[in-house]
Amino acid sequence: MDTPSRQRLLQDLAIASVPILYSGKPKKYNELTSLIGHSNYIKLGHIERFQAVFEGFFQGKMPSKDIFDYTETK
């Protein structure tokens, strides 16, 4: 599915859309390995947030979009 179609499909759901790092088929090994680096999305407390969403889901609750506010916490 192309990015615009995926974004339209997910726009009203509590699913975070992440930036596209690369589009296409890498021709060289370093084109692929250059994408590896610091994550902008794995932050302190990520396991607790996941657990809360997971537990809520099985209680029939959908998380609000603000659960995906990735403000840096230290």
C-alpha positions, -999 to +999 in steps of 0.1 A: +000+000+000+014+034-009+020+060+019-009+084+010-034+055+009-021+041+043-022+076+059-059+080+048-068+046+061-052+052+095-060+090+100-089+084+125-072+056+144-049+057+174-020+044+153+011+065+150+024+070+115+062+073+113+083+091+088+094+073+057+131+067+059+136+053+024+116+044-006+127+019-032+151-010-034+187-003-020+214-008-046+243-008-021+247-022+013+255+012+028+222+026+015+205+001+039+229+004+068+229+042+067+193+040+079+203+024+112+206+049+141+189+065+171+152+058+173+128+088+175+101+065+189+115+042+215+115+064+246+116+060+284+084+043+295+076+026+261+070-008+278+046+007+302+027+026+274+025-006+254+013-026+284-015+000+291-026+000+254-025-039+253-045-043+286-070-017+275-075-033+241-085-066+258-110-047+279-126-033+248-110+002+250-092+019+222-063+042+232-066+079+224-041+095+200-023+112+228-009+079+241+015+083+211+028+117+223+065+109+222+078+138+243+113+131+254+114+120+290+147+116+309 
